[in-house]
Amino acid sequence: MIRHLLKLVWHRKRANALIAVEIFFSFLVVFAVVTAAVALIAGWNRPLGFQWDDVWMVSVGGGGEPDMLAAPEDDPMRETIARVIRETKTFPQVVDAGLSELPAFSDHNSEGVWQIDGKTVHLTRDNVSDDFGKVLKIPAIRGRWFNAGDDALSYNPVVIDADLARDFYGNDDPIGKKFDEYDNKVFRVVGVVPPYRKSGEFSVPHVNMVFFRRSLTKPNGTIPKNILIRVRPGTPATFEAQLVQHLHAVMPEVSLDVRRLDRMRDSANRLRATPIAVGFIIALFLISMVALGLTGVLWQNVTRRTRELGLRRAVGASSTGVRRQVLAEVALLATLALIVGLVVVLQFPLLGIFALVTPTVFTIGIIAALAVIYGITLVSGLYPSWLASRLTPAEALRYE
C-alpha cells in the first residue's frame, strides 16, 4: 500500500512539490512558535533567585552606566556613595540598602567568556556591596554572602550562582576554590546562591551569574552608582519625593534618579514581550494561510483526478476507501516534507540553540510541531477527501 502511494505521489511530483514546500516551511514556523511559547511558559514559572517587590533604586550621578573594566583603587565617589547610603538608612521606611553596578531589569549587562581548569564558560557579572544580598533577599545555598570581615581577607571573594557552580566545578563543593587570578589578585568562591535570572522572567537559561565584591571602606575598584533600597511593605509613592528632597538638601551637588524595581520589571517585560507577541500573531496568520492554501491545493488536486477517482469507484472502491486514500496520500506527503524539516531542525543544536532553550523545551517543540502539522494537513484534507468520496462513475465519465 505504501509503495502504491509513493508511486502516486511521484507521478504527481510537480503538483505535490508545492504542497511539500508549504508543509516544510509550516513545520519550521510552528516549531519556532511552539518552542518559544514553551520556553516562555517554563521560564515564567521558574524562580528568579531574588525578590524584586518593595525594592527601589537610587542612581547617583546618572548611574546605570556600567564600568566593569579595570578601575582605580580609590574611587573619588566612594565617600559620596557611602553618605547617600547612610542618609537613606535614616528613614524608618528603609529596611536596608546595597549597591549594584548592573541591577536586575536594567538595560545593561556585562557578559564574557571565562576559563578555569581548562573549562570555558559564558557568564554574566556584577559588582555589588555587602548588603546587596539582603536587599534582594538572595539566599545562600552554600557558604555565605559578602560581609565586612572580607576586607581582611588575603584574596578577593566572589559569590556565584548554582548554574555557574555546576558548569565550573561539577559536583565538587566550590566553596574556597579558586575562581580566577590576574594582576596578582586571587579570587575565591565564598558562597553559592540559587540561579540568578537578572533579566527577569524572560532571562535565557543558565545566566551563570558571578558577583564581585565592592567595599565602601576598603579601596578595591570603582564603586557602583546604583543604590538598591528595600522599603517596608505598603510604603506610599510619596516617599520617593520625600527621599529625593532630603538627599538634595544634604548633598545639593549630587544628581539623583529614583526608580522602582517593579516598574523596571514591567517595562523590561513589555520590551521583551512585544516582538514575541508580534511574532506569534504573524506565525498564526502564516499557519492560517498555509492551512487555507493547502485545502485549496488539495481541492484542486482532487478535481483534476475526477476520472481516476471515478474509475476506482467503478471497479468497486467504497467511498470510505477513496476518502482514506486521499488522506493517506496527504499524510505520506506530509511525512516526506517533515523528514526534511526534521533534518534541518536537528542541526540547530550545532548552532547553539541550547543557549536559548533547554534540551527538554527543544524536544517538546519538535513533538508539538509534528503533531500540529499532521493535524493541519489532515484537517485540510478532510473536505477534499469528502468531495472525492462523493464522486460517482457517471460523474467521471461526464468530466471534461
C-alpha positions as CSV (number, residue, x, y, z in Angstrom):
1,M,0.0,0.0,0.0
2,I,2.8,2.4,0.9
3,R,4.6,1.6,-2.3
4,H,1.5,2.3,-4.3
5,L,1.0,5.6,-2.5
6,L,4.7,6.5,-3.2
7,K,4.1,5.9,-6.9
8,L,1.0,8.1,-6.9
9,V,2.9,10.9,-5.1
10,W,5.9,10.5,-7.5
11,H,3.7,10.6,-10.7
12,R,2.3,13.9,-9.5
13,K,5.5,15.3,-8.2
14,R,5.1,18.7,-9.7
15,A,1.7,19.3,-8.1
16,N,2.9,17.7,-4.8
17,A,6.1,19.7,-4.7
18,L,4.2,22.9,-3.8
19,I,2.3,21.1,-1.0
20,A,5.5,19.6,0.3
21,V,7.2,23.0,0.3
22,E,4.3,24.6,2.2
23,I,4.3,21.8,4.8
24,F,8.1,22.1,5.2
25,F,8.0,25.8,5.9
26,S,4.9,25.5,8.1
27,F,6.8,23.0,10.2
28,L,9.7,25.4,10.7
29,V,7.3,28.2,11.6
30,V,5.3,26.0,14.0
31,F,8.5,24.7,15.6
32,A,9.8,28.2,16.3
33,V,6.4,29.4,17.7
34,V,5.8,26.3,19.9
35,T,9.4,26.2,21.2
36,A,9.3,29.9,22.0
37,A,5.9,29.5,23.8
38,V,7.0,26.5,25.8
39,A,10.3,28.3,26.7
40,L,8.4,31.4,27.9
41,I,5.9,29.4,30.0
42,A,8.7,27.3,31.5
43,G,10.8,30.4,32.2
44,W,7.9,32.4,33.7
45,N,7.3,29.7,36.2
46,R,11.0,29.3,37.3
47,P,12.1,31.3,40.4
48,L,14.1,34.4,39.7
49,G,16.6,33.8,42.5
50,F,15.7,37.2,44.1
51,Q,12.8,39.2,45.3
52,W,12.1,42.5,43.4
53,D,9.0,43.6,45.3
54,D,9.4,46.6,47.6
55,V,12.8,47.5,46.1
56,W,13.6,50.9,44.8
57,M,16.8,52.1,43.0
58,V,18.5,55.4,43.6
59,S,21.1,56.2,40.9
60,V,23.7,58.7,41.8
61,G,25.2,61.0,39.2
62,G,23.0,59.4,36.5
63,G,24.0,55.8,37.4
64,G,23.2,52.9,35.1
65,E,26.5,53.3,33.1
66,P,28.5,50.1,33.5
67,D,32.2,50.3,34.2
68,M,33.3,46.7,34.6
69,L,36.9,47.2,33.3
70,A,40.0,47.9,35.4
71,A,39.1,50.7,37.8
72,P,41.2,53.0,40.1
73,E,41.9,51.6,43.5
74,D,40.5,54.7,45.2
75,D,37.2,55.8,43.6
76,P,36.6,59.6,44.3
77,M,32.8,58.8,44.5
78,R,33.4,56.3,47.4
79,E,32.6,58.8,50.2
80,T,29.7,60.3,48.3
81,I,28.0,57.0,47.8
82,A,28.6,56.0,51.4
83,R,27.0,59.2,52.6
84,V,24.0,58.7,50.3
85,I,23.5,55.2,51.8
86,R,23.9,56.5,55.4
87,E,21.3,59.2,54.8
88,T,18.9,56.8,53.1
89,K,19.0,54.4,56.0
90,T,17.9,57.2,58.4
91,F,14.4,56.9,57.1
92,P,12.2,54.4,59.0
93,Q,10.6,53.3,55.7
94,V,14.0,51.9,54.5
95,V,14.9,48.3,55.7
96,D,18.3,48.0,54.0
97,A,20.4,49.4,51.2
98,G,23.1,47.9,48.9
99,L,25.0,48.7,45.7
100,S,24.8,47.1,42.3
101,E,26.7,48.1,39.1
102,L,24.2,46.4,36.8
103,P,20.9,45.9,38.7
104,A,18.2,43.5,37.7
105,F,15.8,44.6,34.9
106,S,18.3,47.3,33.7
107,D,19.3,47.8,30.1
108,H,23.0,47.0,30.7
109,N,24.8,43.7,31.0
110,S,28.4,42.6,31.4
111,E,28.9,39.2,29.8
112,G,32.0,37.3,28.8
113,V,33.8,34.0,28.5
114,W,35.7,32.8,31.5
115,Q,38.3,29.9,31.6
116,I,39.3,27.9,34.6
117,D,40.9,24.5,34.8
118,G,40.5,24.1,31.0
119,K,36.8,24.8,31.1
120,T,35.3,27.7,29.1
121,V,32.0,29.1,30.3
122,H,29.9,32.1,29.2
123,L,28.9,34.1,32.3
124,T,27.3,37.4,33.4
125,R,28.9,39.5,36.2
126,D,28.0,42.3,38.5
127,N,29.8,44.4,41.1
128,V,27.9,44.6,44.4
129,S,28.2,45.6,48.0
130,D,27.8,43.5,51.2
131,D,24.1,44.3,51.7
132,F,23.1,43.6,48.1
133,G,22.0,40.1,49.0
134,K,19.9,41.3,52.0
135,V,18.1,43.9,49.9
136,L,17.1,41.4,47.2
137,K,16.7,38.6,49.7
138,I,19.0,36.3,47.9
139,P,19.6,33.1,50.0
140,A,23.0,31.4,50.1
141,I,22.5,27.7,49.4
142,R,26.2,27.1,50.1
143,G,28.8,29.2,52.0
144,R,27.8,32.8,52.7
145,W,27.2,36.2,51.3
146,F,29.8,39.0,51.5
147,N,30.4,40.7,54.8
148,A,32.6,43.4,56.4
149,G,35.1,40.8,57.5
150,D,36.1,40.2,53.9
151,D,38.2,43.4,54.0
152,A,40.8,41.5,55.9
153,L,41.0,38.5,53.5
154,S,44.2,37.9,51.6
155,Y,42.1,37.1,48.5
156,N,39.1,38.6,46.7
157,P,35.8,36.9,47.5
158,V,33.2,36.1,44.8
159,V,29.7,34.7,45.0
160,I,28.4,32.6,42.1
161,D,25.0,31.1,41.3
162,A,24.3,27.4,41.2
163,D,24.4,27.2,37.4
164,L,27.8,28.6,37.2
165,A,29.0,26.4,40.1
166,R,27.8,23.3,38.3
167,D,29.4,24.4,35.0
168,F,32.7,25.3,36.6
169,Y,33.1,22.8,39.4
170,G,30.7,19.9,38.5
171,N,29.6,18.1,41.6
172,D,32.5,19.4,43.7
173,D,31.9,21.8,46.5
174,P,33.0,25.2,45.1
175,I,33.5,26.9,48.5
176,G,37.1,28.0,48.9
177,K,38.1,27.0,45.3
178,K,40.0,29.5,43.1
179,F,37.7,31.3,40.7
180,D,40.4,33.3,38.9
181,E,43.7,35.0,39.2
182,Y,45.1,38.1,37.4
183,D,47.2,41.1,38.2
184,N,48.5,39.2,41.3
185,K,44.9,39.0,42.6
186,V,43.4,35.7,43.6
187,F,39.6,35.3,43.5
188,R,38.0,32.5,45.6
189,V,34.4,31.4,45.9
190,V,32.8,32.1,49.3
191,G,29.1,31.5,48.5
192,V,26.7,29.9,46.1
193,V,23.2,31.3,45.5
194,P,20.2,29.9,43.5
195,P,20.2,30.6,39.7
196,Y,20.1,34.3,39.4
197,R,17.9,35.4,36.4
198,K,18.9,39.0,36.1
199,S,16.6,40.0,33.2
200,G,13.6,38.5,34.9
201,E,11.1,36.0,33.5
202,F,12.5,36.4,30.0
203,S,16.0,35.6,31.0
204,V,17.7,32.9,28.9
205,P,18.6,29.6,30.7
206,H,21.9,29.5,32.6
207,V,22.7,33.1,33.1
208,N,25.8,31.9,35.0
209,M,26.0,34.8,37.4
210,V,29.0,35.9,39.4
211,F,29.1,38.7,41.9
212,F,32.3,40.6,42.7
213,R,32.6,42.5,46.0
214,R,32.9,46.3,46.2
215,S,33.7,47.7,49.6
216,L,32.8,51.2,50.9
217,T,35.6,51.0,53.5
218,K,38.5,49.4,51.6
219,P,39.5,50.8,48.2
220,N,39.1,48.0,45.7
221,G,37.9,49.5,42.4
222,T,35.1,51.6,41.1
223,I,32.1,51.9,43.4
224,P,28.7,51.1,41.8
225,K,26.5,54.2,41.4
226,N,23.1,52.3,41.8
227,I,21.8,52.0,45.3
228,L,19.1,49.4,45.8
229,I,16.9,50.1,48.9
230,R,14.3,47.7,50.3
231,V,11.4,49.7,51.7
232,R,8.8,48.4,54.1
233,P,5.6,46.9,52.6
234,G,3.0,49.5,52.0
235,T,5.4,52.4,51.6
236,P,3.5,55.1,49.6
237,A,4.8,56.5,46.4
238,T,5.0,59.9,48.1
239,F,8.1,58.6,49.9
240,E,10.0,59.0,46.7
241,A,9.7,62.8,46.7
242,Q,10.5,62.9,50.4
243,L,13.6,60.8,50.0
244,V,14.9,62.9,47.0
245,Q,14.1,66.2,48.7
246,H,16.1,65.1,51.8
247,L,19.1,63.9,49.8
248,H,19.2,67.0,47.7
249,A,19.1,69.1,50.9
250,V,22.2,67.5,52.4
251,M,24.0,67.0,49.1
252,P,22.8,69.6,46.6
253,E,25.8,68.9,44.3
254,V,24.7,65.3,43.6
255,S,22.2,64.4,40.9
256,L,19.8,61.6,41.8
257,D,17.3,59.4,39.9
258,V,14.8,57.2,41.8
259,R,13.1,54.3,40.2
260,R,11.0,51.4,41.5
261,L,12.1,47.8,40.6
262,D,8.6,46.7,39.9
263,R,8.1,49.4,37.3
264,M,11.5,48.5,35.8
265,R,10.4,44.9,35.7
266,D,7.1,45.8,33.9
267,S,9.0,47.9,31.4
268,A,11.6,45.2,30.7
269,N,8.9,42.6,30.3
270,R,6.9,44.7,27.9
271,L,10.0,45.5,25.9
272,R,10.8,41.8,25.5
273,A,7.2,40.6,25.1
274,T,6.3,43.0,22.2
275,P,8.4,41.3,19.5
276,I,7.4,37.9,20.8
277,A,3.7,38.8,20.6
278,V,4.2,40.2,17.1
279,G,5.9,37.0,16.1
280,F,3.1,34.9,17.4
281,I,0.5,36.9,15.5
282,I,2.5,36.7,12.3
283,A,3.0,33.0,12.8
284,L,-0.7,32.5,13.4
285,F,-1.6,34.3,10.1
286,L,1.1,32.3,8.3
287,I,-0.3,29.0,9.6
288,S,-3.9,30.0,8.8
289,M,-2.9,31.0,5.2
290,V,-1.0,27.7,4.8
291,A,-4.0,25.7,6.0
292,L,-6.3,27.5,3.6
293,G,-3.8,27.2,0.8
294,L,-3.3,23.6,1.5
295,T,-7.0,23.0,1.4
296,G,-7.3,24.8,-1.9
297,V,-4.4,22.9,-3.5
298,L,-5.8,19.5,-2.4
299,W,-9.3,20.5,-3.6
300,Q,-7.9,21.4,-7.0
301,N,-5.9,18.1,-7.0
302,V,-9.0,16.1,-6.3
303,T,-10.8,17.9,-9.1
304,R,-8.1,17.1,-11.6
305,R,-8.3,13.5,-10.6
306,T,-12.0,13.1,-11.1
307,R,-11.6,10.4,-13.8
308,E,-9.1,8.4,-11.7
309,L,-11.2,8.5,-8.6
310,G,-14.4,7.8,-10.5
311,L,-12.7,4.8,-12.1
312,R,-11.8,3.5,-8.6
313,R,-15.4,3.8,-7.6
314,A,-16.4,1.9,-10.8
315,V,-14.2,-1.0,-10.0
316,G,-15.7,-1.4,-6.6
317,A,-13.9,1.0,-4.3
318,S,-16.1,2.3,-1.5
319,S,-16.5,6.0,-0.6
320,T,-14.6,5.3,2.6
321,G,-11.8,3.7,0.8
322,V,-11.4,6.7,-1.6
323,R,-11.5,9.1,1.4
324,R,-8.8,7.1,3.2
325,Q,-6.7,7.0,0.0
326,V,-6.7,10.8,-0.3
327,L,-5.9,11.3,3.4
328,A,-3.2,8.7,3.3
329,E,-1.6,10.5,0.3
330,V,-1.7,13.7,2.3
331,A,-0.2,12.0,5.3
332,L,2.6,10.5,3.2
333,L,3.4,13.8,1.6
334,A,3.5,15.5,5.0
335,T,5.8,12.8,6.3
336,L,8.2,13.3,3.4
337,A,8.2,17.0,4.0
338,L,8.6,16.6,7.7
339,I,11.6,14.3,7.3
340,V,13.4,17.1,5.5
341,G,12.2,19.6,8.2
342,L,13.5,17.4,11.0
343,V,16.9,17.1,9.3
344,V,17.1,20.9,9.3
345,V,15.8,21.4,12.8
346,L,18.2,18.8,14.3
347,Q,21.1,21.0,13.1
348,F,20.0,23.8,15.4
349,P,21.9,22.4,18.5
350,L,25.1,22.7,16.5
351,L,24.3,26.4,16.0
352,G,24.0,27.0,19.8
353,I,20.2,26.8,20.2
354,F,20.6,25.3,23.7
355,A,21.9,28.7,24.8
356,L,18.4,30.0,24.4
357,V,16.3,27.0,25.3
358,T,16.8,23.8,27.2
359,P,17.0,20.4,25.5
360,T,13.7,19.5,27.1
361,V,12.0,22.5,25.6
362,F,13.7,21.8,22.2
363,T,12.3,18.2,22.3
364,I,8.8,19.4,23.2
365,G,8.9,21.9,20.4
366,I,9.7,19.2,17.9
367,I,7.0,16.8,19.1
368,A,4.4,19.5,19.3
369,A,5.3,20.9,15.8
370,L,5.0,17.4,14.3
371,A,1.6,16.9,15.9
372,V,0.3,20.4,14.8
373,I,1.5,19.9,11.2
374,Y,0.0,16.4,10.9
375,G,-3.2,17.8,12.4
376,I,-3.3,20.8,10.0
377,T,-2.6,18.6,6.9
378,L,-5.2,16.0,7.8
379,V,-7.8,18.6,8.6
380,S,-7.0,20.4,5.4
381,G,-7.5,17.1,3.5
382,L,-10.9,16.3,5.1
383,Y,-13.1,18.4,2.8
384,P,-11.2,17.4,-0.4
385,S,-11.3,13.8,0.6
386,W,-15.0,14.1,1.3
387,L,-15.6,15.5,-2.2
388,A,-13.5,12.7,-3.7
389,S,-15.6,10.1,-1.8
390,R,-18.8,11.5,-3.3
391,L,-17.7,11.1,-6.9
392,T,-19.7,8.5,-9.0
393,P,-18.6,6.7,-12.1
394,A,-21.2,8.6,-14.1
395,E,-19.7,12.0,-13.0
396,A,-16.3,10.8,-14.0
397,L,-17.5,9.8,-17.5
398,R,-19.1,13.3,-18.0
399,Y,-15.9,15.1,-16.7
400,E,-14.0,17.1,-19.4
